[in-house]
Structure formats: structure tokens, C-alpha cells
Amino acid sequence: MSRDAPTLKVSYDHMLTRHVASIGVMERRNYEFSWSDGIFRDCVKSGYFCQRVLLGDELIGYAVMQIAADEAHILNLCIDKPYQRKGYARELLGHMVRLAAQHRAQTVFLEARPSNSRAIELYERSGFNEIGVRKDYYDSAKGRENAIVMALTVC
Ligand SMILES: CC(C)(COP(=O)(O)OP(=O)(O)OC[C@H]1O[C@@H](n2cnc3c(N)ncnc32)[C@H](O)[C@@H]1OP(=O)(O)O)[C@@H](O)C(=O)NCCC(=O)NCCS
């Protein structure tokens, strides 16, 4: 059954280079194999769609998306631990899909680890379908782990 919508409304703004240190702390808290601050800085400098999720003044999550021609690729999406399971990731994903559509993307792609059942469930319930597998895509404690590739048609 679907959870209630979050009671407090979130807002979104653009991640800037000066935000990267706090994003990096959140990234390391939420991923076993995390992006470095340098990767976030490169994404900001490259003009990717880097969004922060704010609850009042408090940072509670972020997402990074690249759009090229009519394809959008969500590269990172995270809600900080204390705020998970409240519907914020579902809202953030919807926000990123709307951004992609506004910038004329026709398909949104993303990857997830098969072991990340929370993320896969979120994406499936948001309308994404599995379209393939990338072999040995991620670092993992046991060596390498495949990526499930998922896609959503937005128009
Ligand atoms: C995956 C993640 C983004 C989910 O964020 P969230 O805010 O907890 O998700 P939501 O509350 O919006 O939940 C939306 C849906 O996700 C799924 N979900 C979320 N948490 C779940 C959990 N612990 N177990 C199973 N499903 C879960 C459910 O389908 C849920 O729908 P429901 O509320 O109707 O049950 C969050 O756990 C996270 O940031 N994890 C660390 C980073 C990460 O793994 N990012 C994804 C990389 S591919």
C-alpha cells in the first residue's frame, strides 16, 4: 500500500560548488561505495542537472542527472537516512523526470545494483522498467556487481 505523502513540503535548488562538501558527507553516510567530492564538482562544472532537496533550510537529499539530446540519465539520487521511507525519494524522482521532460528528453535512464531492492522498488513503482543489465558495472565487497538498467519514457 502506498505511504502517505510527506507532511512537510520540500523545495529544490541547484547544487553549487560550495555545496559539495556537505553533499559529500551525506553521500558517504548513505553509500558503501560513494562518489568523491571531485565527481560532484565535475558534475556541477559540466552543467549537469544537480539538485539539492531542502526541508526548510535543511539539506535532506540530492540528485544528479545528465541530459544529452533526447536522453536523460539519472546518475545519483539520495535521501539522507533520517528522512528515508517518508516519500521524499518518490517526490525527488518525479521532480527529476519533470526536469528531463522540460528539457525535451524523451527517455530517462538509470542504473541500480540488483542488491539495492529499496531503489529498484522505488523505480518500478514510479514507472521505470528494466531494459538490460551491465555486467560488472559497480565495485562491490565481493569484487564487481552488475547494474540493472532501467528506463522510463516521458513523452
Ligand atoms: C533508495 C532511496 C533513494 C529511497 O528513498 P526513500 O526516501 O526512503 O524512498 P521513499 O520514501 O520515497 O519510498 C518510495 C518507494 O521506495 C521503496 N522503498 C523505500 N524504502 C524502502 C525500504 N526500506 N524497503 C523497501 N522498499 C523501499 C518503496 O517502494 C516506496 O514506496 P512505498 O512508500 O509506497 O512503500 C534511499 O533509501 C537512499 O537514498 N538510499 C541510499 C542511496 C541509494 O541507494 N540511492 C539509489 C541509487 S540507485
Ligand as a Chemical Component Dictionary entry (heavy atoms), coordinates in Angstrom:
data_LIG
# 
_chem_comp.id                   LIG 
_chem_comp.type                 NON-POLYMER 
_chem_comp.pdbx_formal_charge   0 
_chem_comp.three_letter_code    LIG 
# 
loop_
_chem_comp_atom.comp_id 
_chem_comp_atom.atom_id 
_chem_comp_atom.alt_atom_id 
_chem_comp_atom.type_symbol 
_chem_comp_atom.charge 
_chem_comp_atom.model_Cartn_x 
_chem_comp_atom.model_Cartn_y 
_chem_comp_atom.model_Cartn_z 
_chem_comp_atom.pdbx_ordinal 
LIG C1  C1  C 0 16.675 4.312  -2.248 1  
LIG C2  C2  C 0 16.276 5.622  -1.563 2  
LIG C3  C3  C 0 16.537 6.768  -2.524 3  
LIG C4  C4  C 0 14.796 5.561  -1.203 4  
LIG O1  O1  O 0 14.478 6.801  -0.553 5  
LIG P1  P1  P 0 13.183 6.977  0.364  6  
LIG O2  O2  O 0 13.013 8.442  0.606  7  
LIG O3  O3  O 0 13.302 6.081  1.526  8  
LIG O4  O4  O 0 12.047 6.430  -0.593 9  
LIG P2  P2  P 0 10.512 6.810  -0.446 10 
LIG O5  O5  O 0 10.161 7.005  0.983  11 
LIG O6  O6  O 0 10.196 7.909  -1.394 12 
LIG O7  O7  O 0 9.857  5.464  -0.919 13 
LIG C5  C5  C 0 9.371  5.313  -2.198 14 
LIG C6  C6  C 0 9.274  3.841  -2.507 15 
LIG O8  O8  O 0 10.594 3.283  -2.450 16 
LIG C7  C7  C 0 10.517 1.957  -1.935 17 
LIG N1  N1  N 0 11.245 1.896  -0.661 18 
LIG C8  C8  C 0 11.790 2.928  0.036  19 
LIG N2  N2  N 0 12.412 2.460  1.134  20 
LIG C9  C9  C 0 12.250 1.118  1.134  21 
LIG C10 C10 C 0 12.682 0.076  2.013  22 
LIG N3  N3  N 0 13.399 0.308  3.131  23 
LIG N4  N4  N 0 12.343 -1.192 1.699  24 
LIG C11 C11 C 0 11.629 -1.475 0.579  25 
LIG N5  N5  N 0 11.193 -0.506 -0.278 26 
LIG C12 C12 C 0 11.503 0.755  -0.014 27 
LIG C13 C13 C 0 9.083  1.657  -1.757 28 
LIG O9  O9  O 0 8.580  1.181  -2.984 29 
LIG C14 C14 C 0 8.496  3.006  -1.506 30 
LIG O10 O10 O 0 7.131  3.006  -1.804 31 
LIG P3  P3  P 0 6.080  2.967  -0.570 32 
LIG O11 O11 O 0 6.393  4.163  0.278  33 
LIG O12 O12 O 0 4.774  3.054  -1.275 34 
LIG O13 O13 O 0 6.325  1.667  0.127  35 
LIG C15 C15 C 0 17.068 5.832  -0.232 36 
LIG O14 O14 O 0 16.962 4.657  0.527  37 
LIG C16 C16 C 0 18.520 6.210  -0.429 38 
LIG O15 O15 O 0 18.837 7.377  -0.680 39 
LIG N6  N6  N 0 19.419 5.203  -0.290 40 
LIG C17 C17 C 0 20.866 5.447  -0.388 41 
LIG C18 C18 C 0 21.272 5.902  -1.785 42 
LIG C19 C19 C 0 20.753 4.982  -2.869 43 
LIG O16 O16 O 0 20.832 3.759  -2.764 44 
LIG N7  N7  N 0 20.268 5.603  -3.967 45 
LIG C20 C20 C 0 19.784 4.889  -5.121 46 
LIG C21 C21 C 0 20.913 4.525  -6.003 47 
LIG S1  S1  S 0 20.358 3.580  -7.417 48 
# 
loop_
_chem_comp_bond.comp_id 
_chem_comp_bond.atom_id_1 
_chem_comp_bond.atom_id_2 
_chem_comp_bond.value_order 
_chem_comp_bond.pdbx_ordinal 
LIG C1  C2  SING 1  
LIG C2  C3  SING 2  
LIG C2  C4  SING 3  
LIG C2  C15 SING 4  
LIG C4  O1  SING 5  
LIG O1  P1  SING 6  
LIG P1  O2  DOUB 7  
LIG P1  O3  SING 8  
LIG P1  O4  SING 9  
LIG O4  P2  SING 10 
LIG P2  O5  DOUB 11 
LIG P2  O6  SING 12 
LIG P2  O7  SING 13 
LIG O7  C5  SING 14 
LIG C5  C6  SING 15 
LIG C6  O8  SING 16 
LIG C6  C14 SING 17 
LIG O8  C7  SING 18 
LIG C7  N1  SING 19 
LIG C7  C13 SING 20 
LIG N1  C8  SING 21 
LIG N1  C12 SING 22 
LIG C8  N2  DOUB 23 
LIG N2  C9  SING 24 
LIG C9  C10 SING 25 
LIG C9  C12 DOUB 26 
LIG C10 N3  SING 27 
LIG C10 N4  DOUB 28 
LIG N4  C11 SING 29 
LIG C11 N5  DOUB 30 
LIG N5  C12 SING 31 
LIG C13 O9  SING 32 
LIG C13 C14 SING 33 
LIG C14 O10 SING 34 
LIG O10 P3  SING 35 
LIG P3  O11 DOUB 36 
LIG P3  O12 SING 37 
LIG P3  O13 SING 38 
LIG C15 O14 SING 39 
LIG C15 C16 SING 40 
LIG C16 O15 DOUB 41 
LIG C16 N6  SING 42 
LIG N6  C17 SING 43 
LIG C17 C18 SING 44 
LIG C18 C19 SING 45 
LIG C19 O16 DOUB 46 
LIG C19 N7  SING 47 
LIG N7  C20 SING 48 
LIG C20 C21 SING 49 
LIG C21 S1  SING 50 
# 
